Amino acid sequence: MLKGAVAGRYAEALYEVAVAEEKVDQLEKELLTIANMLEQEKDLQKLLNHPRITAADKKNVLKASFEGKISEIALNFVSLVIDRGRENFIPDMINVFVEYANQARNISDVEVTSAVELSKEERANLVEALGKVTGKEVRASHSVDPSLIGGVVVQIGDKVMDGTVKARLQSLREHLRQIS
């Protein structure tokens, strides 16, 4: 609960600055650069989350790592987060910022997991149908999980639509247990 509240508060404040400065797209790209670097550079992530390293040292390392790659706004944001001792929430803050930006653009990110690889036509039809259901432009990421047996699982935000054979078999199993 705390993680979501903290991330939401900081992301909202940064988003408001980005809108006021008309730099939402630029800041989103820069924040994603930060997120990617933190994900790829495990040593940087450890340094950032280490309790014995001072805020000043953390900010110096980040400034050296990101200078010239991100704007002053993004660098100041990360510095403020470090000053407040919230650096472990940076990835969550970035995710919430992207959600705000996508919401303003009327875009919905969707995760689709299928039992088998979907053809281009099937993907396009699914994205089109999801766009009609959500009323938004849909950006879908696809993955394959053979354990689903058949069908697809669609996750839109915190909502999950499970149309898989595996889910139907589990439901049938539960129904049979209740009647026996």
Secondary structure, 3 states (H helix, E strand, C coil): CHHHHHHHHHHHHHHHHHHHCCCHHHHHHHHHHHHHHHHHCHHHHHHHHCCCCCHHHHHHHHHHHHECCECHHHHHHHHHHHHCCCHHHHHHHHHHHHHHHHHHHCEEEEEEEECCCCCHHHHHHHHHHHHHHHCCEEEEEEEECHHHCCEEEEEECCEEEEEEHHHHHHHHHHHHHHHC
